[in-house]
């Protein structure tokens, strides 16, 4: 079988700024609907609910899990295709639970990935490549810096 690279390429030079290396999502409240928001990413719009809202739409924590799952699916599918592996399907799921003692964080996040069409060692290598290269996974794993700027009108 074709080999998957063992990890990310290491270079001394920083990656150039581009649409691939950055993202922006903005959001706003909907007047008259407490706990419901509209998020905008490029030309896409998504209605979300807070955990204090009606719960009809996807919630923030689910968006975080969705980012992990989406990245896993894209990463594994792309790496299988570019290396000629006969993957016939990929399924991924993620869960998390709030920390009981510190509700400002999640106690744990767990993922499962099912890869069809290849043997277990190959599936594990594809999953390891995802784990080694996904910035979303690694930010959740290691934590990352964050900056908050506040404006008032």
N, C-alpha and C positions, 0 to 999 in steps of 0.2 A: 504494500500500500504506500501511497505517497505520504511524505512526512509533513506534519504540521510544525511550524516553528515553535520552539520551546517557550518563547516569551517575547515580550516587546523588544523591538530594535532599540538599542541604546545609542544615543548620539550626544555629543557635547553641545551642539547648537540647539537653541530653543526653537520650537515649532513656530513657523510664521503665522501671524494672525490671519485667520480666514474664517469663512462661515463654518468650516468643518471643526474648527477649534473653539468655537464659542456658540452660545445660544442665548436667546432672550425670550422670556415669557412675561407678559404683563397681565394684570387682572384688575377687575373692578366689581364692586357690589352691584346688585340689581335692586333698585329702589322698590320697596314694598314687599320684598321676599327675603326675610331674614335667613342668613346662613346659606344663601345661594349666590354664586359668583360666575363670571365669565372670564375665561383665560384666553389670551391671544398669543399664538406662536406663529410667526410669519403671517400667512393668510388663513390660518386655521383657527377655529374657535371651539372651545370646549366649556360646557356648563358643568360646574362642580358644586358640591354641597359640603358644608362643614359638618363635623360630627354633632354639632348642635342644631343642624337644620333638619330638613325632612328626610334626608338619606336616600332620595330618589336617584340622585346622580352620584358619580364616582367621588370619593372623598380624597383628601390630601394624602393620607397614608397609603391609600390604594394607588394613587398616582406614583408614589415612590416605588411601591412593589411593581407596578406596571412598567416603570423605567427599567428595573432590573430584569424583568421577564423579557421585555422587548429587546433589550440589548443582547441577552443570551440567545434569543431566537435568531436575530440578525447576524451576530458574530459566528455562531455555530454553522448556520446555513451558508454564509459567505465563505468561511474557511473550508467547509466540506466541498463546496463548488470549485473554489480556486485550486484545491489540491486534488481534485478528481475522486473524492471519496463518495461512495454510493449511498449517501444518506437519503432516505425516502420520506423522512418526516422528523420534526422536532417539536416536543411539547415541554413547556417549562411552567412552573408555578412557584410562588413565593408567599410566605406568611411572616407576620411579625406579631409581637405582643408588647403592649406597654409595660414598662417597669412599674411594679406595684408600689415600690418605695419612692420612685422618682418618675412621676408621670410626664416629665418633660423629655423623656427619651424612650426608645424602644429597648426592652430587655434583650431581645434577640430577633434576628431575621434568619429565616431558613428558606432554602431553595431546593427544588428538585428539577432535574432535567432528564427527559426520556428521549433518546436518539435512536431512531429506527434505521435499519439497513446496514449497520456496521456492528462489529463485535464489541464487547465491553472495553477492552484496552483502547480501541480506537475512539470509542465514545468518551472514555475518561480523558484521553489526550485532547479531544475537541473541547471538552468542558474545562480542562486545565488552561487551554489557550484563552478561552473566554475569561476565566478568572484572572489570568495574568495580564490581560490587555484592556478590560472594560473599565473606563474611568468611573462609571456609576457604581459598579461592584466595589471597586477599590476605595472610593470615597466613603461608602457605607462601612466597609471593613475597617479602614484606618481612621476614619473621621477626616474632616478637611476644614480648612479655615473658612470663615464666613464673615462678611462685613455688612452691617446694617446702617443705612443712612435714612434719616427721617426728615420729612418736610411737613409743614403745616400751612394751611391757607387761611 
